[in-house]
Amino acid sequence: MRAVARGLSVDVLVVGSGASGLAAALSARRAGARVALVTKGSLQSSNSAKAQGGIQAAVGADDSPELHAGDVWRSSHETADPGLVEALTSEGPAAIHWLEHHGVAFTRQNGGYRLARCGGASRSRLLQVGDRTGHAITTALRSALDVSGATALPGHPLVALRRTENGLVATCRPKSGKEAEVTAGAVVLAAGGRCFREAELRGELSTNHPGATGEVTELALALGALARDLDALQYHPTGGAWPAGVLGYSIPETTRAYGATLLNAARERFVDELAPRDVVADAILRELDEGRGVTAPDGRSAVWLDTTGIARADAELSLPYMLRRYRAAGVDPLAEPVLTRPVLHYQNGGLVIDARGQTTVEGLYACGEIAGGTHGRNRMMGNSLLECVVFGRRAGAAAAEKARS
Ligand SMILES: Cc1cc2nc3c(=O)[nH]c(=O)nc-3n(C[C@H](O)[C@H](O)[C@H](O)COP(=O)(O)OP(=O)(O)OC[C@H]3O[C@@H](n4cnc5c(N)ncnc54)[C@H](O)[C@@H]3O)c2cc1C
């Protein structure tokens, strides 16, 4: 790594080092572009690295991209952009193979992928790497970036962006040192969502990393980019509510795929645990609002997630990190239920893009959580990592082509 020389000039600048930014940078490099990637903190710091549950793709024998698309459309309550959904789902299997090519080893069983069924899905199509899928994906893509010839600049938060005749100029402000400018023929915004900041403003818990603060979206809006559904923030249905060591931890939704049930204070079930994410979160919040919750030791109300019915073999194969987190906090989820409540998790909406990741501003591309439309107003679990790979690759290639034109 080297400090940015004032006046660094590249074909493509990528902002953000989560799965979407890494995919975009690799794809732009593959297209022959000179690429720089700037990110706010360390290269590892991102929501992508925290993703656990898995990544969806229609790879099962009983599945198809069309069935996957239908599930996305229904889960979005028919608010998603059909063109983006088609791109997402038709490229799902290819995205998985691309990740495997970069060294991601998805959990396998009986000679095939181990596939789980997630909320809102009509088929089992969630691939996993244990319960640290995002960690595995970002580790593999960072290794590829290391040898790609791209210039990686951690600790370089973007603070300003302006258009010029031939492209864009980005200003970054490292903690120590002078502001640095990067001139680029095209810029890919992959800076993620804003749920960490939003939770702070609301006094709520969030699953997000501290860099999820949304200022890059604001810079794009100031340049004239259009956005959609920015008000549609998603709650993760099952955030850790107690003990203190797991507050805000996103309990993988695969716990419910493997048989965990949601119970109110009277130990009664109140929702189909495999309903779409917003339906489950709303049902929990209704129990809490109507006084059927349990009061956790910090005074917040919660419901039970009864994880004791999960088969030990499933838990050890697909939930090892969750088991470690809880056991370290003094609770064994296979022996007793855990307390949970919805926590702020995901920005459904974002910058308007076309199927190549182009925003409404020439030369400016966006992919991943910062972009809107793919999930409409309600994302299914597992489709965000897929979105990062599919649209990261598309945006990187399109930005490289634009920079050459
Ligand atoms: C705990 C958790 C579990 C999840 N589990 C799953 C799952 O199982 N499956 C799934 O599909 N999705 C899951 N998600 C959602 C998914 O991980 C994210 O939506 C997705 O990875 C976002 O990727 P991204 O590349 O768009 O953004 P991020 O991965 O958040 O990366 C954004 C990057 O931009 C950088 N950045 C921010 N601001 C600036 C700035 N001003 N200048 C420079 N850089 C900046 C950040 O530092 C970071 O590197 C989960 C999310 C969380 C938080």
The ligand as an SDF file (V2000), in Angstrom:
LIG
                    3D

 53 58  0  0  0  0  0  0  0  0999 V2000
  -24.2240   -8.8070   10.1400 C   0  0  0  0  0  0  0  0  0  0  0  0
  -24.6770   -8.8800    8.7190 C   0  0  0  0  0  0  0  0  0  0  0  0
  -25.0290  -10.1060    8.1710 C   0  0  0  0  0  0  0  0  0  0  0  0
  -25.4320  -10.1820    6.8300 C   0  0  0  0  0  0  0  0  0  0  0  0
  -25.7020  -11.4080    6.2960 N   0  0  0  0  0  0  0  0  0  0  0  0
  -25.9670  -11.4910    4.9610 C   0  0  0  0  0  0  0  0  0  0  0  0
  -26.1060  -12.7500    4.3340 C   0  0  0  0  0  0  0  0  0  0  0  0
  -25.9840  -13.7980    4.9570 O   0  0  0  0  0  0  0  0  0  0  0  0
  -26.3650  -12.7700    3.0020 N   0  0  0  0  0  0  0  0  0  0  0  0
  -26.4960  -11.6410    2.2520 C   0  0  0  0  0  0  0  0  0  0  0  0
  -26.7230  -11.7290    1.0450 O   0  0  0  0  0  0  0  0  0  0  0  0
  -26.3680  -10.4310    2.8310 N   0  0  0  0  0  0  0  0  0  0  0  0
  -26.0970  -10.3300    4.1520 C   0  0  0  0  0  0  0  0  0  0  0  0
  -25.9220   -9.1020    4.7280 N   0  0  0  0  0  0  0  0  0  0  0  0
  -26.0190   -7.9140    3.8820 C   0  0  0  0  0  0  0  0  0  0  0  0
  -24.7800   -7.8030    3.0300 C   0  0  0  0  0  0  0  0  0  0  0  0
  -23.6710   -8.3110    3.7110 O   0  0  0  0  0  0  0  0  0  0  0  0
  -24.4800   -6.3740    2.6540 C   0  0  0  0  0  0  0  0  0  0  0  0
  -25.6260   -5.7030    2.2510 O   0  0  0  0  0  0  0  0  0  0  0  0
  -23.5160   -6.3320    1.5070 C   0  0  0  0  0  0  0  0  0  0  0  0
  -22.4190   -7.1590    1.7860 O   0  0  0  0  0  0  0  0  0  0  0  0
  -23.0790   -4.9190    1.2550 C   0  0  0  0  0  0  0  0  0  0  0  0
  -21.9420   -4.9610    0.4400 O   0  0  0  0  0  0  0  0  0  0  0  0
  -21.3920   -3.6200   -0.1600 P   0  0  0  0  0  0  0  0  0  0  0  0
  -20.1480   -3.9760   -0.8780 O   0  0  0  0  0  0  0  0  0  0  0  0
  -22.4500   -2.9220   -0.9070 O   0  0  0  0  0  0  0  0  0  0  0  0
  -21.0960   -2.7150    1.1260 O   0  0  0  0  0  0  0  0  0  0  0  0
  -20.1310   -3.0210    2.3650 P   0  0  0  0  0  0  0  0  0  0  0  0
  -19.7370   -4.4180    2.4050 O   0  0  0  0  0  0  0  0  0  0  0  0
  -20.7780   -2.4310    3.5620 O   0  0  0  0  0  0  0  0  0  0  0  0
  -18.8470   -2.1850    1.9870 O   0  0  0  0  0  0  0  0  0  0  0  0
  -18.8910   -0.7710    1.9290 C   0  0  0  0  0  0  0  0  0  0  0  0
  -17.4830   -0.2580    1.8730 C   0  0  0  0  0  0  0  0  0  0  0  0
  -17.4870    1.1470    1.6150 O   0  0  0  0  0  0  0  0  0  0  0  0
  -16.6080    1.7780    2.5200 C   0  0  0  0  0  0  0  0  0  0  0  0
  -17.0100    3.1800    2.6820 N   0  0  0  0  0  0  0  0  0  0  0  0
  -18.0930    3.6770    3.3160 C   0  0  0  0  0  0  0  0  0  0  0  0
  -18.0630    5.0240    3.2530 N   0  0  0  0  0  0  0  0  0  0  0  0
  -16.9500    5.3720    2.5630 C   0  0  0  0  0  0  0  0  0  0  0  0
  -16.3470    6.6020    2.2010 C   0  0  0  0  0  0  0  0  0  0  0  0
  -16.8750    7.7900    2.5490 N   0  0  0  0  0  0  0  0  0  0  0  0
  -15.1870    6.5850    1.4980 N   0  0  0  0  0  0  0  0  0  0  0  0
  -14.5850    5.3830    1.1760 C   0  0  0  0  0  0  0  0  0  0  0  0
  -15.1070    4.2010    1.5040 N   0  0  0  0  0  0  0  0  0  0  0  0
  -16.2780    4.1930    2.1950 C   0  0  0  0  0  0  0  0  0  0  0  0
  -16.7130    0.9440    3.7780 C   0  0  0  0  0  0  0  0  0  0  0  0
  -15.6400    1.1820    4.6450 O   0  0  0  0  0  0  0  0  0  0  0  0
  -16.7230   -0.4580    3.1690 C   0  0  0  0  0  0  0  0  0  0  0  0
  -15.4230   -0.8670    2.8410 O   0  0  0  0  0  0  0  0  0  0  0  0
  -25.5250   -9.0010    6.0570 C   0  0  0  0  0  0  0  0  0  0  0  0
  -25.1890   -7.7770    6.6190 C   0  0  0  0  0  0  0  0  0  0  0  0
  -24.7580   -7.7030    7.9280 C   0  0  0  0  0  0  0  0  0  0  0  0
  -24.4010   -6.3720    8.4920 C   0  0  0  0  0  0  0  0  0  0  0  0
  1  2  1  0
  2  3  1  0
  2 52  2  0
  3  4  2  0
  4  5  1  0
  4 50  1  0
  5  6  2  0
  6  7  1  0
  6 13  1  0
  7  8  2  0
  7  9  1  0
  9 10  1  0
 10 11  2  0
 10 12  1  0
 12 13  2  0
 13 14  1  0
 14 15  1  0
 14 50  1  0
 15 16  1  0
 16 17  1  0
 16 18  1  0
 18 19  1  0
 18 20  1  0
 20 21  1  0
 20 22  1  0
 22 23  1  0
 23 24  1  0
 24 25  2  0
 24 26  1  0
 24 27  1  0
 27 28  1  0
 28 29  2  0
 28 30  1  0
 28 31  1  0
 31 32  1  0
 32 33  1  0
 33 34  1  0
 33 48  1  0
 34 35  1  0
 35 36  1  0
 35 46  1  0
 36 37  1  0
 36 45  1  0
 37 38  2  0
 38 39  1  0
 39 40  1  0
 39 45  2  0
 40 41  1  0
 40 42  2  0
 42 43  1  0
 43 44  2  0
 44 45  1  0
 46 47  1  0
 46 48  1  0
 48 49  1  0
 50 51  2  0
 51 52  1  0
 52 53  1  0
M  END
$$$$
